[in-house]
Amino acid sequence: MARARRTTRTSLRFRIVASAGVLLGALMIGEGAARVVGPTAIGFRGGDPGATLMVPHPTRLWALGPGPRQNAGITAMIAENGLRGTMPEGSRAEGEERVLVLGDSSFFGHGIPDEATIAVQMQARLREGGVNATVINGGTPGYSTEQSLRLLDEEGWQLEPTLLLVCNLWSDNNTDGFRDRDLLRTADVQRDNPLMRSSLVGLVAGWLDRARGGTGAHLVTWTRTSEWPEARERRVPLQDYAANLDLMARLAREHGAGVAFLAPANQGLVDDHFKEGAGWDPYFAAQAKVAEWHGAPVVSMKKALQEDGLDTPADFVDVMHPSAAGALAVAQEAVNVLQAAGWPQNRLLAKGEPFDTSGLVDDRRFANGGQPPQFSPQAQLFPLDLPDAGGGAGDPGATQGAPSAPGR
């Protein structure tokens, strides 16, 4: 009897070991096959770090590289924290106001010198008006509200702002290959989960995520056979955009800071070329509704540039980005709007209750067909063989929000 039990135990151990061996062999074969398919981790491919404006970033996909950087033919000085310009040192002094400007390349100052940016010129106008203010440039080329929220968490609140000037809109409304939230979450998983170092796990995770469907987080799986998606997604869907603006406002309140918004403009908007409608209209409407909910002022870049007395081309370095003269007009309008709102005596604190986004509907009748991959900031996250984008690798936001004919 004892001999039979020993034989049974031996047989069981053999079966366990054999099964484990078969499973291990199958996994090794699967891993080898998966490596042939070649799933690739998301990573910014901006070229020579010493020559380009943008560099890879572990949590925001890309960011400004510290030091002197090429900015459309001129030099931009980037601080160690990845923001443009000189950063305030130490804690905020008593009586000092700190304004943090958030947005994309239009507010970073694409193609204009450091001293000509909206932030620097706004600071000068505030001080001339007797406000002890430091204005910090948090504008980053290509950034949507998804990335600006992370920037706030990682760098912004440490600067102790007393007011957020939120200018995000162009990148959010753009149609591109993927949703920003999917890309960011995919990068998070690939960075933080050791299992994702396996090509097989990466493929299976992507398959399971797609099989689940729905509108939740999606893992973006890129392989050697992948092509740029023909379907176009809003980088940040409309309701998510409004929710992000609302969250910025309420986070500002939690940090004792007020909030104001800026509605951007391009040459077409300033010249009233889009009276029949354009793809960004729902985003401007959402921004206005969030601002109204929180009692926050909205600075109109269109109004500033229509009233500055210059011909429209003089206000821009291209169809999208303000020139030094355009930035000055926007900075002065921002100061005027804040003064009219009673700031800084009126702290412009947001409501504590969240804005209800459920009534917002994205009217896609006028949405454009999306940026060509060579101009897309998202395309630089994948190993694509693209034609030269004329500097796009150095500035992933250089063409964001470019005007197109309604209905195209």
C-alpha positions as CSV (number, residue, x, y, z in Angstrom):
1,M,0.0,0.0,0.0
2,A,2.8,2.4,1.0
3,R,4.6,1.6,-2.3
4,A,1.4,2.4,-4.2
5,R,1.1,5.8,-2.5
6,R,4.8,6.6,-3.3
7,T,4.2,5.7,-6.9
8,T,1.1,7.9,-7.0
9,R,3.0,10.8,-5.5
10,T,5.8,10.4,-7.9
11,S,3.4,10.2,-10.8
12,L,1.6,13.4,-9.6
13,R,5.0,15.3,-9.3
14,F,5.9,14.1,-12.7
15,R,2.6,15.4,-14.2
16,I,3.1,18.8,-12.4
17,V,6.6,19.2,-13.6
18,A,5.7,18.1,-17.1
19,S,2.8,20.4,-17.2
20,A,4.9,23.3,-16.0
21,G,7.5,22.5,-18.6
22,V,4.9,22.5,-21.3
23,L,3.4,25.8,-20.1
24,L,6.9,27.3,-19.9
25,G,7.7,26.1,-23.4
26,A,4.4,27.5,-24.7
27,L,5.1,30.9,-23.0
28,M,8.6,31.0,-24.5
29,I,7.3,30.2,-28.0
30,G,4.6,32.8,-27.5
31,E,7.1,35.4,-26.3
32,G,9.3,34.7,-29.3
33,A,6.4,35.1,-31.7
34,A,5.3,38.3,-30.0
35,R,8.8,39.7,-30.4
36,V,8.6,39.1,-34.1
37,V,5.4,41.1,-34.2
38,G,7.3,43.7,-32.2
39,P,5.0,45.6,-29.8
40,T,6.6,49.0,-29.1
41,A,6.4,51.1,-25.9
42,I,5.2,54.6,-26.4
43,G,8.1,57.1,-26.4
44,F,8.7,60.5,-27.8
45,R,11.0,60.6,-30.8
46,G,12.0,64.2,-31.1
47,G,15.5,63.8,-32.5
48,D,18.7,65.3,-31.2
49,P,18.0,66.4,-27.6
50,G,20.5,69.3,-27.9
51,A,18.8,70.7,-31.0
52,T,15.1,70.2,-30.5
53,L,12.7,72.1,-28.2
54,M,10.9,69.0,-26.9
55,V,12.3,65.9,-25.1
56,P,10.7,62.7,-23.8
57,H,8.9,62.9,-20.5
58,P,8.0,59.9,-18.3
59,T,4.5,61.0,-17.3
60,R,3.5,63.6,-19.9
61,L,4.8,62.0,-23.1
62,W,6.9,65.1,-24.0
63,A,8.1,68.2,-22.3
64,L,10.4,71.2,-22.8
65,G,14.0,70.3,-22.5
66,P,16.0,72.5,-19.9
67,G,18.5,75.0,-21.2
68,P,18.7,77.1,-24.4
69,R,16.5,75.5,-27.0
70,Q,15.8,76.2,-30.7
71,N,12.3,77.8,-31.1
72,A,11.5,78.4,-34.8
73,G,14.8,80.1,-35.5
74,I,15.3,81.8,-32.2
75,T,16.4,80.6,-28.8
76,A,14.1,79.9,-25.8
77,M,15.5,79.5,-22.3
78,I,13.9,76.7,-20.5
79,A,14.2,76.4,-16.7
80,E,15.2,73.1,-14.9
81,N,11.6,72.4,-14.1
82,G,10.8,72.4,-17.9
83,L,8.9,75.7,-18.0
84,R,10.0,78.7,-20.1
85,G,11.7,81.7,-18.6
86,T,13.0,82.5,-15.2
87,M,11.3,80.8,-12.3
88,P,10.6,82.5,-8.9
89,E,13.0,81.4,-6.2
90,G,11.8,80.3,-2.8
91,S,8.4,80.7,-1.2
92,R,5.9,83.4,-2.4
93,A,6.5,86.6,-0.6
94,E,3.7,88.3,1.4
95,G,1.7,90.5,-0.9
96,E,3.1,88.8,-4.1
97,E,0.7,87.5,-6.7
98,R,1.8,84.6,-8.9
99,V,-0.1,83.9,-12.1
100,L,0.5,80.6,-13.8
101,V,-0.4,80.5,-17.5
102,L,-1.4,77.1,-18.9
103,G,-1.8,76.2,-22.6
104,D,0.0,75.1,-25.7
105,S,2.5,76.6,-28.2
106,S,0.4,79.7,-28.7
107,F,1.0,80.6,-25.1
108,F,4.4,79.2,-24.8
109,G,5.4,81.7,-27.4
110,H,6.2,79.8,-30.6
111,G,8.7,81.8,-32.7
112,I,9.0,84.8,-30.4
113,P,11.8,85.7,-27.9
114,D,11.5,85.1,-24.2
115,E,10.9,88.7,-23.4
116,A,8.0,88.9,-25.9
117,T,5.8,86.0,-24.5
118,I,2.3,86.7,-23.2
119,A,3.5,85.8,-19.7
120,V,6.4,88.2,-19.6
121,Q,4.5,91.1,-21.2
122,M,1.5,90.4,-18.8
123,Q,3.9,90.6,-15.8
124,A,5.2,93.9,-17.0
125,R,1.7,95.4,-17.4
126,L,0.6,94.2,-14.0
127,R,3.6,95.7,-12.3
128,E,3.1,99.0,-14.1
129,G,-0.5,99.0,-12.7
130,G,0.8,98.6,-9.2
131,V,0.3,94.8,-8.7
132,N,3.3,92.9,-7.3
133,A,2.9,90.0,-9.7
134,T,5.1,87.2,-11.1
135,V,3.7,85.6,-14.2
136,I,4.9,82.1,-14.9
137,N,4.8,80.6,-18.4
138,G,3.4,77.0,-18.2
139,G,2.5,76.9,-21.8
140,T,4.0,73.8,-23.5
141,P,3.7,73.1,-27.2
142,G,1.1,70.5,-28.0
143,Y,-0.3,70.2,-24.5
144,S,-3.9,69.4,-23.9
145,T,-5.8,69.7,-20.6
146,E,-4.8,66.1,-19.9
147,Q,-1.1,67.0,-19.9
148,S,-1.6,70.4,-18.2
149,L,-3.3,68.7,-15.3
150,R,-0.3,66.5,-14.8
151,L,2.0,69.5,-15.2
152,L,0.1,71.2,-12.4
153,D,0.4,68.2,-10.1
154,E,4.1,67.7,-10.9
155,E,5.4,71.3,-11.1
156,G,2.7,73.9,-11.0
157,W,1.4,73.8,-7.4
158,Q,5.0,73.9,-6.1
159,L,5.3,77.4,-7.6
160,E,2.4,78.6,-5.3
161,P,0.3,80.3,-7.9
162,T,-2.5,82.6,-6.7
163,L,-4.2,82.6,-10.1
164,L,-4.4,80.1,-12.9
165,L,-4.9,81.5,-16.4
166,V,-6.1,78.5,-18.3
167,C,-5.7,78.8,-22.1
168,N,-6.0,75.2,-23.2
169,L,-8.3,74.5,-26.1
170,W,-6.6,74.0,-29.5
171,S,-4.8,70.7,-28.7
172,D,-7.9,69.3,-26.9
173,N,-10.2,70.0,-29.9
174,N,-7.8,68.6,-32.5
175,T,-8.6,65.3,-34.2
176,D,-5.7,62.9,-34.2
177,G,-5.0,59.2,-34.1
178,F,-5.7,58.5,-30.4
179,R,-7.3,60.0,-27.3
180,D,-4.7,61.7,-25.1
181,R,-6.1,59.8,-22.0
182,D,-5.4,56.5,-23.7
183,L,-1.9,57.4,-24.6
184,L,-1.1,58.7,-21.2
185,R,-2.5,55.6,-19.4
186,T,-0.8,53.3,-21.8
187,A,2.5,55.0,-21.1
188,D,1.8,54.7,-17.3
189,V,1.1,51.0,-17.6
190,Q,4.2,50.4,-19.7
191,R,6.4,52.3,-17.3
192,D,5.0,51.0,-14.0
193,N,4.0,47.4,-14.6
194,P,7.1,45.1,-14.9
195,L,5.0,42.5,-16.7
196,M,4.7,44.9,-19.7
197,R,8.3,44.4,-20.5
198,S,7.1,41.1,-22.0
199,S,6.1,41.4,-25.6
200,L,3.6,38.7,-25.1
201,V,1.9,40.4,-22.1
202,G,1.8,43.6,-24.1
203,L,0.0,42.0,-27.0
204,V,-2.4,40.1,-24.8
205,A,-3.2,43.2,-22.6
206,G,-4.1,45.1,-25.8
207,W,-6.3,42.3,-27.1
208,L,-8.1,42.0,-23.8
209,D,-8.6,45.8,-23.6
210,R,-10.0,46.0,-27.1
211,A,-12.3,43.0,-26.4
212,R,-13.7,44.7,-23.4
213,G,-14.7,47.7,-25.5
214,G,-16.6,50.7,-24.1
215,T,-15.4,54.2,-23.5
216,G,-13.0,53.6,-20.6
217,A,-9.2,53.5,-20.7
218,H,-7.7,51.8,-23.7
219,L,-4.2,50.4,-24.1
220,V,-2.6,51.5,-27.4
221,T,-0.6,48.6,-28.9
222,W,1.8,49.5,-31.7
223,T,3.6,46.8,-33.7
224,R,5.9,46.6,-36.7
225,T,2.8,46.2,-39.0
226,S,0.9,49.1,-37.5
227,E,-0.2,52.1,-39.7
228,W,-1.4,55.4,-38.6
229,P,-5.2,55.2,-37.9
230,E,-7.5,56.4,-40.6
231,A,-10.2,57.1,-38.0
232,R,-9.8,60.4,-36.1
233,E,-10.5,61.0,-32.5
234,R,-10.7,64.2,-30.6
235,R,-7.6,64.3,-28.5
236,V,-9.8,65.1,-25.5
237,P,-13.5,64.4,-26.0
238,L,-15.8,67.4,-25.3
239,Q,-17.2,66.2,-22.0
240,D,-13.7,65.3,-20.8
241,Y,-12.4,68.7,-21.8
242,A,-15.1,70.5,-19.8
243,A,-14.5,68.1,-16.8
244,N,-10.7,68.9,-17.0
245,L,-11.3,72.6,-17.0
246,D,-13.7,72.2,-14.1
247,L,-11.1,70.1,-12.2
248,M,-8.4,72.7,-12.8
249,A,-10.7,75.4,-11.3
250,R,-11.6,73.3,-8.3
251,L,-8.0,72.3,-7.7
252,A,-7.0,75.9,-7.8
253,R,-9.6,76.7,-5.1
254,E,-8.2,73.9,-2.9
255,H,-4.7,75.5,-3.3
256,G,-6.1,79.0,-2.4
257,A,-5.8,80.2,-6.0
258,G,-8.3,81.8,-8.3
259,V,-9.0,81.0,-12.0
260,A,-9.5,82.8,-15.2
261,F,-9.8,81.4,-18.8
262,L,-8.5,82.6,-22.1
263,A,-10.3,81.9,-25.4
264,P,-7.6,81.5,-28.1
265,A,-7.8,82.7,-31.7
266,N,-6.1,82.2,-35.0
267,Q,-6.0,84.3,-38.1
268,G,-9.2,82.9,-39.5
269,L,-11.1,83.7,-36.3
270,V,-9.7,87.2,-36.1
271,D,-10.8,87.8,-39.7
272,D,-14.2,86.3,-39.1
273,H,-13.8,83.5,-41.7
274,F,-15.8,81.0,-39.7
275,K,-19.2,82.5,-39.4
276,E,-20.8,79.3,-40.7
277,G,-19.2,77.2,-38.0
278,A,-16.0,75.4,-37.3
279,G,-14.9,72.2,-35.5
280,W,-13.7,74.0,-32.4
281,D,-17.1,75.8,-31.7
282,P,-18.3,73.2,-29.1
283,Y,-15.0,73.6,-27.2
284,F,-15.3,77.4,-27.0
285,A,-18.9,76.9,-25.8
286,A,-17.8,74.4,-23.2
287,Q,-15.1,76.7,-22.0
288,A,-17.6,79.6,-21.6
289,K,-20.0,77.4,-19.7
290,V,-17.4,76.2,-17.2
291,A,-16.2,79.7,-16.7
292,E,-19.8,80.9,-16.1
293,W,-20.4,78.1,-13.6
294,H,-17.4,79.2,-11.6
295,G,-17.9,82.9,-12.0
296,A,-14.5,83.1,-13.8
297,P,-13.6,85.8,-16.3
298,V,-12.8,84.9,-19.9
299,V,-10.1,86.8,-21.9
300,S,-10.9,86.9,-25.6
301,M,-7.8,86.7,-27.7
302,K,-10.0,87.5,-30.8
303,K,-11.2,90.7,-29.2
304,A,-7.7,91.7,-28.3
305,L,-6.3,91.2,-31.8
306,Q,-9.3,92.8,-33.6
307,E,-8.9,96.0,-31.5
308,D,-5.2,96.4,-31.4
309,G,-5.1,98.4,-34.6
310,L,-2.7,96.1,-36.5
311,D,-3.4,94.1,-39.7
312,T,-4.0,90.5,-38.8
313,P,-0.8,89.1,-40.3
314,A,1.2,91.4,-38.1
315,D,-0.4,89.8,-35.0
316,F,0.8,86.3,-36.0
317,V,4.1,84.5,-36.9
318,D,2.0,82.0,-38.9
319,V,-1.7,81.2,-39.0
320,M,-1.8,80.1,-35.4
321,H,0.8,81.6,-33.2
322,P,0.8,85.2,-31.9
323,S,3.7,87.5,-32.8
324,A,5.4,89.7,-30.3
325,A,2.9,92.4,-31.1
326,G,0.0,90.0,-30.9
327,A,1.3,88.7,-27.6
328,L,1.4,92.2,-26.2
329,A,-2.2,92.9,-27.2
330,V,-3.3,89.6,-25.6
331,A,-1.3,90.4,-22.4
332,Q,-2.9,93.8,-22.1
333,E,-6.4,92.4,-22.7
334,A,-5.8,89.8,-20.0
335,V,-4.8,92.6,-17.5
336,N,-7.8,94.7,-18.5
337,V,-10.2,91.7,-17.9
338,L,-8.6,90.9,-14.6
339,Q,-8.8,94.5,-13.4
340,A,-12.5,94.7,-14.5
341,A,-13.2,91.6,-12.5
342,G,-11.7,93.2,-9.4
343,W,-8.6,91.0,-9.2
344,P,-6.5,90.7,-7.0
345,Q,-8.9,92.0,-4.4
346,N,-11.5,89.6,-5.8
347,R,-9.6,86.3,-5.5
348,L,-11.7,84.7,-8.3
349,L,-12.1,81.5,-6.4
350,A,-14.0,78.8,-8.2
351,K,-17.0,77.0,-6.8
352,G,-16.5,73.8,-4.8
353,E,-19.3,72.0,-6.6
354,P,-18.4,70.3,-9.9
355,F,-19.8,71.5,-13.3
356,D,-22.3,69.0,-14.9
357,T,-20.9,68.1,-18.3
358,S,-23.7,65.7,-19.2
359,G,-25.5,68.3,-21.4
360,L,-22.5,69.0,-23.6
361,V,-22.8,67.5,-27.1
362,D,-20.0,67.6,-29.7
363,D,-21.2,68.8,-33.0
364,R,-18.9,67.1,-35.5
365,R,-20.4,68.6,-38.6
366,F,-17.5,71.0,-39.0
367,A,-14.7,68.9,-37.5
368,N,-11.7,68.7,-39.8
369,G,-10.1,65.5,-41.0
370,G,-7.2,65.7,-38.5
371,Q,-3.6,66.5,-38.8
372,P,-1.4,64.7,-41.3
373,P,0.9,62.3,-39.3
374,Q,4.0,64.4,-40.1
375,F,2.5,67.3,-38.2
376,S,0.9,65.3,-35.4
377,P,2.5,65.4,-32.0
378,Q,1.0,61.9,-31.3
379,A,2.8,60.4,-34.4
380,Q,6.1,61.3,-32.8
381,L,5.4,58.7,-30.0
382,F,5.6,55.8,-32.5
383,P,8.3,54.5,-34.9
384,L,6.8,55.9,-38.1
385,D,8.7,56.7,-41.3
386,L,7.4,60.2,-42.0
387,P,8.4,62.9,-44.4
388,D,10.0,66.0,-42.8
389,A,7.5,68.1,-41.0
390,G,9.4,71.3,-41.3
391,G,10.4,71.5,-37.7
392,G,7.5,69.5,-36.3
393,A,9.8,67.2,-34.3
394,G,11.1,70.2,-32.4
395,D,7.6,71.6,-31.7
396,P,4.8,69.1,-31.5
397,G,2.3,71.9,-31.2
398,A,3.4,74.0,-34.1
399,T,0.4,73.1,-36.2
400,Q,-2.2,72.4,-33.6
401,G,-5.6,73.9,-34.2
402,A,-4.7,75.0,-37.7
403,P,-7.7,76.6,-39.4
404,S,-9.5,74.6,-42.1
405,A,-12.6,75.2,-44.1
406,P,-15.8,74.3,-42.3
407,G,-17.1,70.9,-43.2
408,R,-13.7,69.7,-44.5
